[in-house]
Amino acid sequence: MIRTSLALAALLLAGTAASGPPAYAQGAAGGAQLTKVAGFEHQVTGVTVARDGRIFVNFPRWSEDAPVSVAELKDGKPVPYPDESWNSWRNARADELSPKDHFVCVQSVVADAQDRLWVVDAASPAMAHVIKDGPKLVGIDLKTNKVIKTIPFDTSVALQGSYLNDVRIAPDGKTAYLTDSGAEGALIVVDLDSGAAKRLLAGDPSTMPDKSVTVTYDGKPLRRPDGRGVNFSADGIALSGDGKTLYWQAIKGKTLYSLPTDALTGWAASSLVPEALSDKSLSGKVTKVGENGVADGLLIGRRDGRMYVTSPQDDSVKVRDLSKADAPLTTLVKDPQLRWPDTFSEGPDGTIYVTTSHIQDSADYKPGAPVSLPTELWAIKPGAGDATGSTGPAR
């Protein structure tokens, strides 16, 4: 298996895709429409859609030693991206390959306005321990399909016990904001030109799990075989369209938090963290936006400015009107096939894409589950009456 070519691995990852134009299922009251875009034989988490419509996904090494980490969907099938070499890491080959220039355990992918694909490598297979020299942010030029920048994170940024999760890129392409959902939750801010990175709000209540929250599924606490529950820290992250406000929350949490981005930037030229960027001073600037309940992925739509929120406990995607203070969440789409809706992206035409990572079905939480876990990518077409609409099973 170690010598299996990535060409074969791509075949093993091959999914099913809708043929011809998407056949959306119409929601109630003119609401959102849902369709399956692709199915995979392995556990998917991240998705992003570039400005030219190209779709990219990633497969972390959680329950299995996934055969591909980052892929571009071509005719509905994942093809290793940017090439086979970057995707050639295997846990069984850890002594042979450098973690500096191979994807070790990729958690998310995001395309920016400068036509670059940014890959977050948590480098923590099975979330067990961080591989030395593995945590990094990798930038790929989407025009040349070549890696143009690798930003490594040292132990002051990615701790042993960290799990780098999701990322958002400032509109000007100069700053990246990441969440760390590991044992000590934090935000990480990266100057993309210099590669300098700072770990902020580490251990702050806004980035840590909420002890009063228990993540459930089918009305029961979701637990590992040894009794541990879901305990992820800061996870979902979103950035306002003007780049001025950052939002985040923990999965084991219910509260959505925000902070002005100008409170996080301006430090990169200095080797010292100014007092204005101390965790204590930053904590005082954090705002509680509202309660989302247990949520994983967050996204602010470019066209409507609403926040899209995945709700894994009830197989749904919800929306929040950020223009109104204390606006409640409303259900955009609810479908039993949305098993642990995970990560969002928005296509050029406004279509919202969401992965379903089936965390509750994985071997980590369900004894006897297959190590290779089938998962999906879905498309949601918001409708005129989608504030309260919901769909039945997708066709």
N, C-alpha and C positions, 0 to 999 in steps of 0.2 A: 504493500500500500504506500510505503514511503516513496517509492519510485514512480508511482502513478503520475502520469503527465497531467499538467493543468488543463490540457485540451480535454482529457477524459473527465477531469474534475468539473469542467464547465458543463459537460454533458450530464454529469450527475446532478448538477444544480438546475438543470433545465426545467423551466416551469411552464405552466399553461397560460395562454394569453387569449384575450378576447379577439376574435377574428373580425376584421372589418371595423366599421365605426362602433364605438362603445354603445352597448344596449343598456342604457340606464334604466333602473327601476324607479318609477315615479313615486315620490312620497305623498303622504296624505296632505290635503289642503294646499296642493301646489308646492309642497316642500321639496327638500333636497332629494337628489337622485344618486343612487349608489350603484357601482358596477365593479366587478372584479377585473383587475388589469392583468395580474400575473400570479401564479402560484409557484412556490419554491419547495424544494425537498429539505431545506435547512432553515434554521431559525434566523429570520431577518429582524433588524431593528431600524436602521436609518434609511431614509430616502431623500433625494433632492432632485429637483428639475431645473436644468440650466435654462438660460434665456432663449436658447435655440430649441428647447423642447426635449433635449436628451435627458433620459432618466437614469439615475445612479442609485444603487442600493448597497448595503453592507451587511455582512454576516459575522457576528462576534463569536469568539471561541468560548462558549459557556458550557453546555453539556457535552459538546462534541468538538473534535479537532476539525473545524470546518474547512472544506477543500478550497474555498475562495473567500477572501476578506472583503474586497471592494470590486463591484461589477457594474458595467453599463448594460442596461437592458437593450437588446437588439432583437427585434421580432419577438419580444416578450420573453427572451431567454437571457440569463446573466452571463456576460463575457468578462473575464478578469481584466481589471483596469488599474493603472494605466498599461500594465503588461503582466506577463506571467511571473517575472522575476520578483516584483514587489509582492506578489501573492503566493510566493513559494514557501513561506514559513509554515512549519508544522511543529506542534508541541514535541513530537518525537525527534525533531531535528534541531532542537534548541541549542545543542552544543556545536552544530555545524554552521548555522547562519547567524549573521550579525543582526541584532534587533534594531540597529540604527537605520538600516535601509531596507527593511522588510516590514510588512504589516503583521503585528503580533496578535492583537485582539482589538479590532476596530469596532467602535461603538456608534459613530455617527459620521455622516458626510453632508456637506453643505456647499452649494455653489453660490458665488457672490456676484455682485454687479460688474466686476472686472473680468468676468469669464474665467474664474479660477475655481477649482474644486478643492475644498479643504477637508482633510480626513483627520478625525480625532482617533488616535491610537492609544487606548487606555493601557495596553500592554499588560493586562492582568487576566490571563486565561482562567476561566472558571471563577473569576473574581477571587482567586486564592491568594496570589501575591504578585506584586509588580515586578516584571522582568527588568533587570538592570539595563539602563540605556535604552529602554523600549518606549516609555511615554513620550509622545511627540505630536505635533501638528504638522501635517504634510500638505503643501500646496502644489496643485497640478494645473498647468496651463491647458485649458480646454481646447485651445486652437491647435496646439502642437501635441497634446496628450503626453507631455513630459513633466516630470517632477521639477519644479523650479525653486522650491524652498522647503527645507525641513527644519522645524524649530523644536529642538529637544527640550524636555522639561527635567530639570535636576531634582534632587530630593527635597529642595526647599519649596518646590511647587507641587510635584507629584510625590506624596509621601508613600511609604510602605503602608498599604491599606487604602490608598486612594483608588478611585475608579472614575477617570475622566469620562464625562457623559456626553453632553451636547454642546453645540457651539453656535454663536451668531456673529456675523461680520458686519461692522459698521458700514453705512452706505458709501463712505469714501474709501473703503477697503484698507484702512490703516490700522484698525483695532479689532481684535477678536475677544469675545466674551465666552467663557466656558463655565460649566458647572462640574463640581466634583461630588458624586453621590456616594463616596466611600464612607469609611468609619467616621471621619471628621469632614462634614460637609463644608464647602467653600465655593467662592467664585474665583475664577482665574482670569486675569486681564492680560492680554498679549499685545505688545506693539509689533505689528507684522513687518515693519521695515527693519527694525533692529533685532527683533527676536526676543527682546526683554520681556519677562513675564513676572507677574506678582500674584501671590495667593492672598485673597482678601476675604473678610467676614468668616474666617475659619472658626468653626464651632459656634457661630452666632445662632441664636434661636431661629433666625430666618432661613438658615441653610441646613439646619439639623432636623432629624425626624421628630415628629410630634408624638410624644409618649401617650397622648390621649387617643390617638388614632390607631385602629386595627384594620389592616387591609383585608377585605373579605372577598369571597367569590361564591355564588350560589348560596348566599346567606351564612356562610361559615368562614371562620378565619382561615386565610390562606397561609399554610405553614409547610416548612420542609419536613421530611420524615423524622428529623431529630427534634422537632417542635419549634424551631425558629420561625418567626414570621417574616414578612416583607419589611425591610428596615432601611430602604434607600433614602439617602439624604437629598440635597439639592439636585434636581434632575431636569425637569422641563425648563426651558428658557425661551424668551421671546424678546424681540427688539422692535420698538416703535418704528414706523416708516421713516421718520426724520432722524432716527438714530439717537434721540435725546433721552429715551427712557428704557431701562432694562427691567424685565420681569422674570421671576423664577419661583419655583416652589419644590418642596420635597414630595416624593411619591407617598411616603408615609407621613402625610400631612393633609391639611385641608385649606391652608391659607396661601393666597397669591400675594407675593411681595413685589415691590418695585423700588427703583433708585434712579435718580438722574445720572446719566452717563458722565456728565462733566465732573461728577464727584469721584469718578474712577480713573480719569485720564490725566495726563500732564506730568506723569512721574517718570516716564521712560528714559529721559535724558539724565536722570540722577541715580546714583547708586544707593541713595538712602530714600526710605519711604518718608515723605513729609508727614507732619502731624495730621494734615488734612486727610491723609489716607490711612490713618491708624484704624484698626478694627473698631475701636471704641467710638471714634468720631463718625465713622461710616454707619455704624449701627443706629446712631441717632437720626440719620437721614433716611433710613429705610421706612417705606410706607406700606401699610397693610391695605391692599386694594380691595380684597373681598375674599369670600370662601368659595373655592372650587370643589371642595371635597377631594377625595383621592384622585390624583391626575398624574399622567405621565407626560405626553407631548403637549407643547404649546406653540402656537403660531399666530402672528398678527397678519391678517390679509392685506395685501398691497392695495386692492381695489376698494374694500369696504372698511378697512381699519378695525374690524372686529377681531377679538381674540378667539381662536379655535382651541378647544380643550378636549383631550381624550379622557374618557371616563371608563377605565377598565373594569370597574366593579359591576357595571350594568351594560356592557357592550355598546357603548354609545359615544358619539361626538357631540359636544355642546359648544355654545358660543356665548361670549360676553361682550356687551356694548361698552367699550372703554370710554366713550364720550359722556356717559352718564354715571355719576357717582353712585356706588352701591347697586349698580344694575345687576339683577339676578342672572344666573345662567339659564339659558333655554336650550332645549334639545334640538339639535340639527338633524341627527339621524340616529336611530337605535335599531340594531339588528343582531341577532344571535351569532351571526357569522363574524362579527367584529370582536373576535376573541383577543382581548388585551390590545386595543388600539394603542399604538406606540408612538410613532413619529410622523410629523406632517411635512409637506412641502406644497408650494403653490405653483401651478404651471403657468405659462405665458398667457393662456386664455382665461385664467381665474379658477380653473379646476383645482380642487384641493385633493392631494394624494395623502393616504395614510397607510402605514404598515400595520399588520396585526402579528405580534410576536408570540402570542399563545403562551405567555409565561406561566399561566396557571396549568397548562397542559404539559409542561416540560418535565424532564426527569428530575430536575431540582426540587419539584414540588409534588410530583405524582409518581410514586413508585411503580415501576413497570412500564413507564412511558418510553416511547422510542427515543434513542439518543439523537437520531436525525429527525428533527421535528418539522413537519410540513407547516408552512406559513404563507401569507398572502400579501399582496399590494392591492389597495382599493382606490377608486376615484370617486370623489363626491362632487356633484354639480349642484351648488347652492341654487335654490329656486326662489321665486318672488315671495312665497309664503313660508319660508323655511324656519321662521322663528319658533314655530311650534310643531312643524311637520316632522314625520318620522316615516321610515320605509319598512316594508316587509322584507322578506328574504330577497337578496339580489338575484337577478336572472342572468 
